């Protein structure tokens, strides 16, 4: 039944356009790649994919619908995400004001700690974003054929979503890592931290206003 898998390609195209659109995850990956290091950036990419996977599974089993239906739950999630983004922005702003910008250790001895630091940032940035859940909730039904098992097909779309996300953000991370050898100096790090903090604040304000 080849026609059953045609919606997968359509979904991949729709999500591909969305994941290429710059947002908080893009800013996070570029910042970590240039001013921290490879291990932390890889952790963040995998954390973002994990957050998307949890949203996809939640959509498949009805959790996203529950959150979307409850204004209180949705509002709490929006404010939690806004608060988290503002906390990240504050940390970056403090770094900008230092006489010498502080960089995090990404050495071999600190690799596990660096990885989990990046993983947590990526996962929480994504999983606390209710807009991801709303996208899955509204998009999945449009691409699920009526003759298939809805849960199984939703999980398939989740795999596609995570795979495209990993592909793009790994490409972005390694591109940024390549240029980091030319850009990793205190002035560039300070500017990058300031711009990233501004992006986080803008998205936090958008979440607060939309609530």
N, C-alpha and C positions, 0 to 999 in steps of 0.2 A: 504493500500500500504506500507507494511513494508520495501520493498526495497528502498523506497524514503528516509527513515530515516537512512539507512546504511551509507551513506556518512557523516552523522552527527557524527557517532561513529568514522569513519576514521579521520574526522577533529579534533575531541576531542583528539584522540591519537597523531596527529601531533602537535597540539597546546600544549598538555600536555608535550611533550618532550621539546618544546621551552620554556615554562614558567618555567620549572625546571632548565633551563640553567642559571647560575648566571650572573647577569648584574647589571645595575645601580639601578634598582628597588630593587633587592635583597640586595645590599649594603645599600640602604636607609632604608629599613625596619629593618634590623639588627641593624643599628646604632641608629635609633629612639627608638627601643624597649629596647635596653640596656642602652643608656645614657640619654634618655628623659623620656619616660613613655608610659603606655598603651594607653591613650587617643590619643596622637599624632600618635602613630604607627597605631592604628585603622583608624584614619583619613587618613593616607597615603595609607593604603590598599584600602580604598573606593575611594580615589582620583585616584589611578592607574586604578581601575576598571572603573571609570567614564571616564578617558582618553581613555581607550580601547573601551568603548561603543561609544564614539564620533567618533573614527576612524572607527568603524564598521558601524555606521550609515552613515558616510561620504562615505564609500565604497559602501554601498547599493544604495546610491543616486548619485553616480558618482563623489563625491568631491575628493576622493583619486586618481581617474583616472586623474582628472584635474591637481592635484599637480604633479603626476608622469610624466605627459605629458609636463609640463612646467619646463624647467631646472631652470629658474629664481626662481619660487616659491619653488621648491625643495631645491635649494641652500640657499634661505633665511631661510627656516625652519631648515635646517641643521645647519646653523650658529647661529640661535636663540637658538637651543638646545645646541650647543657647548658652547655658551656664558652663558647659564643658568647653565650648569654643572660646568663650570669654576668658576662662582660666588659662587656656593655651596662649591666647593673645596677650594676657598679662605677663606670663612667663617670658614670652618673646620680647615684649616691650621693656621689661627689666633688663634683658640681655642687651638690647639696643642702647640703653642708658649707661651701661658699664663702660669704664675707660678702655677695657679690653674685652671684647665679646667672649663669653664663655662658650666653649665647645665641649660636647660630650665625648666620653671615651668610647672608641669603637675598635679597641685593640683585640688581639687574639685572646688575651686573658679575660677580657670583659665581654667576649662575644655572646654568651648566653644572656647576660643582663641587657646588652645592647639590642639583641634580637627581640626579647620580650618587651622591652620598652617601646620599640617601634610597633610590634604586633598589637599591644594594648592601645596605642594611640590610633592606629589605623582602624581597629575593630570598633572602638568606642565612637570614633568620628562617624562611622557608617551606621552602626547599630542604633545610635541615639538619634539618627536623622529619620523622622517619620515620613519624609517625602519619598524615601526609598520604598517604604512599605506601601505607600499610596500608589506609587508607580506600579509595583508588582500586583497590587490588588485590582487596579483598573486595567492593566495591560494583559495579565495572564489570561483572563476569560476571553479576550478578543482573539487570542492565538491558539486556544485549545479547541480542537475539532470536537463536535458533539458525539462522535462514535468511539472516542477513546476514554480511558479511565482518567478522570480529571486530576486526581492526586498524582498519579504516575507521570502524566504529561507536565504538570506544574513542576515536578522535581526535575524533569528533563530540561525545562526552560531555565531552571535555577542553575543547572550544570553549565548550560550555554552562557548564561549571564556571568557566572564566576570565571569561566574560561576566557571570555573576551576581556573581562576586567583584569585578570592576571596578565594576559598578553600585552594589553596597552600600558598598564602601570609598570610592568617590568621593563618594557621598552623605554618608557619615560624615565624610570629610575636609572637605568644604565646609560642613557643619553646624558642625564644630569651628572652622573658619576664621571663620565668621560670629560665633561667640561669643568668638573670640580677642581681638577689639577691646575686650571688656569684662574679659577674664580675663588678658590679657598684662601682668602685673605681677610683680615679684620674688617676692612671697609665694605667689601662685598657682603660679608656675613651680616654686618649690621644693617645694610640696606635690605637684604633678603629677609631678615627677621622682621624688619619694620613693615615690609610689604605683605608678608605672610600674616602678621598680626592684624593688619588692616583688612585683609580678606576674611579672616576669622570673625572680626568684629562686624563686618558688613553682613555676613551670613547669619550671625547671631541676631542682629537687629531685624533682619528679614523674618526670621523664625518668630521672634517676639511679636512683631507687627502682625504677621499672618494669624497668630493665635488670638 
